[in-house]
Every structure is written in structure tokens, then in C-alpha cells.
Amino acid sequence: MSLPLKDIRFTTRRSDDERTLHPRLLRDRSVLPKIDIAVQYFESMVGRERRELDPEVLVHFFGDYKLARCMVAVLARGYRYRPRELEQVVTRTALARLRRAGIDSPRSLRLALFDRVNTSDQGFLARTERESRLGRFEVELRLRRGELERLFYLDAEEHAVLTRVGNPPRPADVVAQHNFGVLETLVRHSELIELAVADPTGAGRATLARLCAENDVDGEAGPRGSLLQVRLHGRQDALGGWMRHGRKLARTLVQVLECARTGTLEGTALVRIRERRARLRLTPELLDVLAGAPAPSVGWDNHGEGGVAWAALSDLVGLSRGERGGWSVRRSPDAQSWASGVVVPDLQLRRGPLGALLCAVRSVGHAERLAQVLGSATAGEPFVFLGNPTTTAPLQAIGAPTIEVADSDPRALLAHLTEVLTLRDLAAVSTPAHAQIA
């Protein structure tokens, strides 16, 4: 999860004509009680409108504006503002009258009023007549007195209501997400990343080439003594920024470390910040944060293409908007971090209140890693895993939602995904949910 660069806390030091970048991570456990208070504050705001949230409260907790803004961004994974629907506010009688009038949102309600004013008042409603006109409109729609005015602005940002996705986040997970977000943000501004990786099986080059092709990243690997020298290149956009393509670069780096963190001895990232270059030394501590330690490495051999599951996701992306049945699809969503590790989803799907992160299970070793990470991770958007019964067995053992994929029909996948999300409460990972695509 990327954080705003202006809110990242770091220092730079110059020596021998080279500028070195040192990110400020949360290492002291004394911050955990403060984060717990911040979580309790967000819990107290659930069900209340955005305008009631006081950002100065978090600044008081942490004593640092930048850290407070980063904490808000991190907590946004589990707490989100959603606009209220008409059925949440009006009575059943009024809702039935609104639907008969073809009004299903505040926007259509405003348009209905504009049409009425254009027809009966030549497009202008005098202030002296406003109250009586709106009163008659309320009576026709069976609304309570003064309710029409409220419905006009129900979809305004300030009236959005805070909701929680999943269970309340744990302070240790918030710290892990913050530290991961700080490093990922800096990596996204890199023009070059270099890693020295052990490759005992010789499968590193092929896996790296596939990951770079999937993420549209320029990379190469060559011998460095007995090690594999991995180089990943950033790319500037038309305006000279590195952030846009940097999302793909950071994703590739995390996936490489997912395969071979135990064999990665050292690394560096050449970061561009405000037109200046600074070298970020990827120490073992920073590599562990990006790789999601203590989660085990999958290995180059066990990070395959994902077979039919990956093909189903690829075909799903190729569907037109109408063929998706209202589902929105985001490719290559941000990696999700917890104290137990990091998971890199393949797709993010949303339709109204339903939403999930989809992940193709590439091997049994991959599934074992995912099960270890998500066995205790219940905050944030739910994951749904695709694969055959053999590869998804470790995930089914912990009750993670899985879908067996026998072919790559994307429409069947969407139908089963809707079934899983509708019938199960995926906010709790301990609740089993399983479907099969025949």
C-alpha cells in the first residue's frame, strides 16, 4: 500500500559524493498503545458521518502530523466511508413511492426536482416559494417533513458514513502495514533496483522473466560469482514522474522476495526524490519488511504460472464491462501486509457492497505460505483463492474461501464468486467458504 511521499518520514546523508536514504520505520513497541487508541477512536466513529471525524485527535495521539496522516491511510484498509442509500433513510412507504417515480438515488431525486421546476416554474424557483414547493413534493413522495432537503445531499462526501471491513485491526498489523507502505512508496520512486540472490536450482531466470512480463517491468538477471544478479528498471512517465510505473516495479520486487527472500543477501534501490538521486540500501531488516517475514519463501520452483486459475483471471480481465455483470475489476492491486506476512493478490473485484481480492494459488508451497499469513489476518478486504483441490488444501484447512477452477470460463467464475460472497461472511477468515466450477 503506497503512502503519500510528502508524509513519508526519512533522512538523507551525503558521503563520498553519494546521498544515502534512511527511512524512519516504527520499531519501538511503545507506539502500540497509541495505535490501539487510534483504532478505538475509529471504532467509536463507525456509523457516523465523515464531517464528524476530527483529524487533530490522531495528531494528539502520535504527536506528529506526518505519522498521523500515514496512520489514517493505513487504517483506511479496514475503515472506509460509504454513502448512505435511500432505503437506509426513508420509510418503506416513501421508498415504494420513490421507486414508482423512477427515483433510486439522490442524483435522480435532484434531477426530478429540476424537471419539475423547469416545467412548472420556467426553470426558476423564488426563495419565497421554495418551502411550499418542496413541501408539496415531500407530500407526494410520502417523505417526512424536512426529509427531502436531507436526501438532496445524501451522497455528498461529508455525509458518507464510516464502515468497517472485516474485524478491527490489531496494532501489530498496523505497524507492519505502515512500515511496508513506507518502503513500498520509496521503491515506487526508484529508477533501478539491484539484488544479489542465490539460485541453487537454476530456475530463477525463468521465474524472473515471467514476473517481469506479467507486470510489464524491464528486468534481467546475470551471474555474479555463485549468485544471481537481479536488476529491475523503473520507467518515467510523460511528465517525468516515476510513481505510475513504480507500482508495477514494487509489485515485482515483492514477488521476487516472496520467491527467494532466504536467498537474497543484499540489495539497493536508486530512488529519485525531488529530482535528486539517493541510494536506499536494502538491509536484511528492510528486505524482511518487504518480503513479509516471518512468512516462508516459496522458492523459485514453486512460484509457477497458476495454471487454469491464472487463465481464468486473465479471461476475466478480458470481459467487457457489460459481460462482467456490474463487477469492477482492478488488475495488480496493492500487496497486503500483516505482522504475519505479505500477500500479493492478482485481481480486486467490487460490485456494490460485495468485494474481494482474488489470488491464483500457484503451488502447494504457495498455498502453505498464504495459509500461514492469513491464518490470523482478519482485518481488511477478504481474499478468495482459486486453484485445484490439491493446491488449495492448506487454505481449505484454515477455512479460507476457495474456488475450484476446472476450466477458464470467466462467467462461471463470477457466478461462483457472487455465491461465495453472498452466502458467507468473508470478514471472518475462520468461516469456511468453498465453491467449485465444474
C-alpha positions in Angstrom: 0.0 0.0 0.0 1.6 3.2 -1.1 1.6 6.3 1.2 1.8 9.9 0.1 5.5 10.7 -0.4 5.1 14.1 1.4 4.1 12.1 4.5 7.0 9.7 4.5 9.5 10.3 7.2 13.1 9.8 6.2 16.5 11.4 6.4 19.3 11.6 3.8 23.1 11.7 4.4 25.8 12.6 2.0 29.2 10.8 1.9 31.7 10.4 -0.9 29.5 12.2 -3.5 26.6 9.8 -2.8 23.4 10.5 -1.0 22.1 7.7 1.2 18.4 7.5 2.2 17.3 6.2 5.6 13.6 5.6 6.1 12.2 6.1 9.6 10.2 2.9 10.4 8.2 2.1 13.5 10.5 -0.1 15.6 9.6 0.8 19.2 6.8 -1.2 20.7 5.9 1.8 22.8 3.9 3.0 19.8 1.5 0.1 20.0 -0.7 1.6 22.8 -1.1 4.8 20.8 -2.2 2.8 17.7 -4.6 0.9 19.9 -6.1 4.2 21.0 -6.4 5.3 17.3 -8.2 2.0 16.4 -10.6 2.6 19.3 -11.2 6.1 18.1 -12.1 4.8 14.6 -14.3 2.1 16.2 -16.2 4.9 18.0 -16.7 6.7 14.7 -18.2 3.7 12.9 -21.7 4.6 11.7 -21.0 8.3 11.9 -20.5 10.8 9.1 -17.2 12.0 7.7 -17.7 15.5 8.9 -17.6 14.3 12.5 -14.1 12.9 12.2 -11.5 15.2 13.8 -8.0 14.6 12.4 -6.5 16.6 15.2 -7.3 13.8 17.6 -4.8 11.5 15.9 -2.2 14.2 15.8 -2.6 14.4 19.5 -2.1 10.7 19.9 1.1 10.5 17.8 2.5 14.0 18.2 3.5 14.1 14.5 1.4 15.3 11.6 3.1 13.1 9.0 2.8 9.9 11.2 -0.9 10.8 11.9 -1.7 11.1 8.2 0.1 7.8 7.4 -1.9 6.1 10.1 -5.2 7.4 8.6 -4.0 6.0 5.2 -3.1 2.6 6.8 -6.4 2.3 8.8 -8.3 3.1 5.6 -7.7 -0.5 4.6 -10.2 -1.6 7.3 -12.3 1.6 7.7 -14.0 3.1 4.7 -16.6 5.8 4.1 -19.6 4.8 2.1 -22.5 7.0 1.0 -25.9 6.1 2.5 -28.6 4.6 0.3 -32.1 6.0 0.2 -33.6 2.8 1.7 -31.4 3.4 4.8 -33.1 6.8 5.5 -36.7 6.8 4.3 -39.7 4.7 5.3 -40.9 1.7 3.3 -43.9 3.7 2.0 -41.7 6.5 0.9 -39.2 4.1 -0.7 -42.0 2.4 -2.7 -43.3 5.9 -3.9 -39.7 6.9 -4.9 -39.2 3.7 -6.9 -42.5 4.2 -8.7 -41.4 7.7 -9.6 -38.1 6.2 -11.0 -36.0 7.7 -8.2 -33.3 5.4 -6.9 -30.6 7.8 -5.8 -30.0 11.4 -4.5 -28.8 12.3 -8.1 -32.1 11.1 -9.7 -34.0 12.9 -6.9 -32.3 16.2 -7.8 -33.0 15.6 -11.5 -36.7 15.0 -10.7 -36.8 18.3 -8.9 -35.0 20.2 -11.7 -37.5 18.7 -14.2 -40.4 19.9 -12.1 -39.0 23.4 -11.7 -38.3 23.6 -15.4 -41.8 22.5 -16.3 -43.9 24.5 -13.7 -41.7 27.4 -12.8 -39.8 28.1 -16.1 -36.6 26.9 -14.5 -36.5 29.3 -11.6 -37.8 28.8 -8.0 -38.1 32.0 -6.0 -36.9 31.9 -2.4 -40.4 32.8 -1.1 -41.9 29.8 -2.9 -39.2 27.3 -2.2 -40.5 26.0 1.1 -44.1 25.5 -0.2 -42.9 23.8 -3.4 -40.6 21.4 -1.6 -43.3 20.7 1.0 -45.7 19.6 -1.7 -43.0 17.4 -3.3 -42.4 15.8 0.1 -46.1 15.0 0.5 -46.3 13.4 -3.0 -43.3 11.2 -2.2 -44.6 10.4 1.3 -41.5 11.8 2.9 -41.3 13.1 6.4 -41.2 16.9 6.9 -37.8 18.3 6.1 -36.5 14.9 4.8 -36.4 16.0 1.2 -33.6 18.6 1.9 -31.6 15.9 3.6 -31.9 13.4 0.7 -30.7 16.0 -1.8 -27.2 15.9 -0.3 -27.2 12.4 1.0 -24.4 11.4 -1.5 -22.1 14.3 -0.5 -18.7 13.3 0.8 -19.3 15.0 4.1 -22.3 12.8 4.7 -20.6 9.5 3.9 -20.8 7.0 6.8 -17.7 5.3 8.3 -17.9 1.5 8.0 -15.5 -1.3 8.9 -14.3 -4.0 6.6 -13.5 -7.2 8.4 -12.5 -7.3 12.1 -10.8 -4.4 14.0 -7.1 -4.2 13.0 -4.5 -5.2 15.5 -1.8 -2.7 16.4 1.0 -5.1 15.4 -0.6 -5.4 11.9 -1.0 -1.6 11.6 2.7 -1.2 12.4 3.6 -3.9 9.7 1.4 -2.1 7.2 2.9 1.3 7.9 6.5 0.0 7.6 5.6 -1.9 4.4 3.9 1.2 3.0 6.9 3.5 3.7 9.3 1.2 1.9 7.0 0.4 -1.0 6.4 4.2 -1.5 10.2 4.8 -1.8 10.6 1.7 -4.1 7.9 3.1 -6.4 10.1 6.1 -7.0 13.2 4.0 -7.9 14.8 4.1 -11.3 16.9 0.9 -10.6 16.8 -1.9 -8.1 19.6 -4.5 -7.7 19.5 -7.7 -5.8 22.1 -10.5 -5.2 20.1 -13.7 -4.9 21.1 -17.4 -4.5 19.6 -19.6 -7.2 20.6 -23.2 -6.4 18.0 -24.8 -8.7 18.7 -22.6 -11.7 15.0 -21.7 -12.0 15.5 -18.0 -11.0 16.0 -16.6 -14.5 12.8 -18.2 -15.9 10.7 -17.2 -13.0 12.0 -13.6 -13.0 11.4 -13.3 -16.8 7.8 -14.4 -16.2 7.2 -12.0 -13.3 8.6 -9.1 -15.3 6.4 -10.0 -18.3 3.3 -10.2 -16.1 4.0 -6.8 -14.5 5.4 -5.0 -17.6 8.7 -4.4 -16.0 12.1 -4.3 -17.6 14.5 -6.7 -15.8 17.4 -9.0 -16.3 19.4 -11.5 -14.4 23.0 -12.4 -14.8 25.8 -14.3 -12.9 27.6 -12.7 -10.1 30.0 -15.3 -8.9 27.9 -18.1 -7.4 24.9 -15.7 -7.1 22.2 -14.4 -9.4 22.4 -10.6 -10.1 18.8 -9.3 -10.5 18.2 -5.8 -12.0 14.8 -4.2 -12.2 14.4 -0.9 -14.0 11.9 1.8 -13.3 10.3 3.9 -16.0 9.5 7.6 -16.2 6.1 8.7 -17.4 5.4 11.6 -19.9 5.6 14.1 -17.0 8.9 12.8 -15.7 7.5 11.0 -12.7 8.4 7.5 -11.6 5.4 6.7 -9.4 3.0 5.5 -12.1 5.2 2.6 -13.4 6.7 2.3 -9.9 3.6 0.5 -8.7 4.5 -2.4 -11.1 8.2 -2.2 -10.1 7.3 -2.5 -6.4 5.0 -5.4 -7.1 7.7 -7.3 -9.0 10.2 -6.7 -6.2 7.8 -8.1 -3.5 7.1 -11.1 -5.7 10.8 -11.8 -6.2 11.3 -11.6 -2.4 8.3 -13.9 -2.0 10.2 -16.5 -4.0 13.7 -16.0 -2.7 13.9 -13.9 0.5 16.0 -16.5 2.2 18.5 -16.5 -0.7 18.6 -12.7 -1.1 21.8 -11.5 0.5 21.7 -7.8 -0.3 20.2 -5.2 -2.4 20.0 -1.5 -3.3 17.4 0.9 -4.8 18.3 4.1 -6.6 15.5 6.4 -5.6 14.5 9.7 -7.3 13.0 12.2 -4.9 12.5 15.8 -5.9 14.9 15.5 -8.9 17.6 14.1 -6.6 19.1 10.6 -6.5 19.5 8.8 -3.2 20.6 5.2 -2.6 18.4 3.1 -0.4 20.4 0.2 1.0 18.1 -2.8 1.3 19.4 -4.3 4.5 18.1 -7.6 5.9 15.7 -5.7 8.1 14.2 -3.8 5.1 14.1 -7.0 3.0 12.2 -8.8 5.7 9.6 -6.0 5.8 9.1 -6.1 2.0 9.1 -9.9 1.9 6.7 -10.3 4.8 8.9 -12.2 7.2 8.3 -14.4 9.1 6.3 -15.9 6.2 8.4 -18.5 4.5 9.8 -18.1 1.0 8.0 -20.0 -1.7 11.1 -20.8 -3.8 11.7 -20.2 -7.5 10.4 -23.6 -8.4 7.1 -23.3 -6.5 6.0 -19.9 -7.9 4.5 -21.2 -11.2 2.0 -19.6 -13.5 -1.1 -20.8 -11.7 -2.4 -22.9 -14.5 -6.1 -22.8 -15.1 -6.7 -20.4 -12.2 -4.4 -17.8 -13.8 -6.0 -18.4 -17.2 -9.5 -17.8 -15.6 -8.3 -14.5 -14.1 -6.8 -13.4 -17.4 -10.0 -14.2 -19.3 -12.0 -12.3 -16.6 -10.0 -9.2 -17.3 -10.7 -9.5 -21.0 -14.5 -9.4 -20.5 -16.3 -6.2 -21.4 -18.0 -4.1 -18.7 -21.4 -5.4 -19.6 -20.3 -9.0 -19.6 -19.0 -8.7 -16.0 -22.5 -8.2 -14.6 -21.7 -5.0 -12.8 -18.4 -6.1 -11.3 -15.5 -3.7 -11.5 -12.0 -5.3 -12.0 -8.7 -3.8 -10.9 -5.6 -5.6 -12.1 -2.5 -5.9 -10.0 -3.9 -4.5 -6.8 -1.6 -3.4 -4.0 0.1 -6.0 -1.8 -1.5 -6.5 1.6 0.7 -6.7 4.7 0.2 -8.0 8.2 2.6 -8.9 11.1 2.4 -12.5 9.8 3.5 -11.7 6.3 2.7 -10.1 2.9 0.2 -11.4 0.3 0.2 -10.2 -3.3 -3.3 -10.5 -4.9 -3.9 -10.9 -8.6 -7.2 -9.1 -9.0 -9.6 -6.9 -7.0 -13.3 -7.2 -7.7 -16.1 -5.0 -6.4 -19.8 -4.8 -7.0 -21.8 -2.6 -4.6 -21.2 -3.8 -1.1 -19.5 -7.0 -2.3 -15.8 -7.1 -2.8 -12.8 -9.4 -2.7 -9.2 -9.8 -3.6 -8.6 -12.8 -5.9 -5.4 -14.8 -5.8 -4.4 -17.7 -8.0 -2.7 -20.5 -6.0 0.4 -21.5 -7.9 1.6 -24.5 -5.9 1.2 -26.3 -2.6 4.2 -24.4 -1.3 2.5 -21.1 -2.3 -0.7 -22.2 -0.5 1.2 -23.1 2.6 2.7 -19.6 2.7 -0.7 -18.0 2.2 -2.3 -20.1 4.9 0.5 -19.1 7.4 0.0 -15.4 6.6 -3.8 -15.4 6.6 -4.4 -17.8 9.4 -4.7 -14.9 11.8 -5.3 -12.0 9.5 -9.0 -11.0 9.6 -8.9 -7.2 9.0 -9.4 -5.6 5.6 -11.0 -6.8 2.4 -11.4 -10.6 2.2 -9.3 -12.9 0.0 -10.7 -15.6 -2.3 -8.3 -18.2 -3.7 -8.5 -20.1 -7.0 -6.9 -23.4 -7.8 -7.4 -27.2 -7.8 -8.2 -29.2 -4.7 -4.6 -30.3 -4.3 -3.0 -26.8 -4.3 -5.7 -25.2 -2.2 -5.8 -27.9 0.5 -3.7 -25.9 3.1 -6.1 -22.9 2.6 -9.2 -25.0 3.0 -7.7 -26.4 6.2 -7.8 -22.9 7.8 -11.3 -22.2 6.4 -10.1 -19.7 3.8 -12.6 -19.0 0.9 -11.6 -21.1 -2.1 -13.0 -21.8 -5.5 -12.0 -24.8 -7.5 -11.4 -24.0 -11.2 -11.7 -26.8 -13.7 -11.7 -24.5 -16.8 -11.1 -20.9 -17.6 -14.7 -19.8 -18.1 -14.7 -16.3 -16.5 -18.6 -16.1 -16.3 -18.7 -19.2 -14.2 -16.0 -17.8 -12.0 -18.1 -14.6 -11.5 -21.2 -16.6 -10.7 -19.4 -18.7 -8.1 -17.7 -15.7 -6.6 -21.0 -14.0 -6.2 -22.3 -17.1 -4.5 -19.4 -17.2 -2.1 -19.5 -13.5 -1.2 -23.3 -13.5 -0.8 -23.7 -16.6 1.3 -20.7 -16.2 3.6 -19.4 -13.5 5.8 -15.9 -13.2 4.5 -14.9 -10.7 7.0 -14.0 -13.6 9.3 -11.4 -15.8 7.7 -12.3 -18.6 10.1 -15.7 -19.0 8.3 -15.3 -21.7 5.6 -16.5 -20.9 2.1 -15.9 -23.2 -0.8 -17.3 -23.4 -4.3 -16.5 -25.5 -7.4 -16.5 -24.5 -11.0 -17.4 -27.7 -12.9 
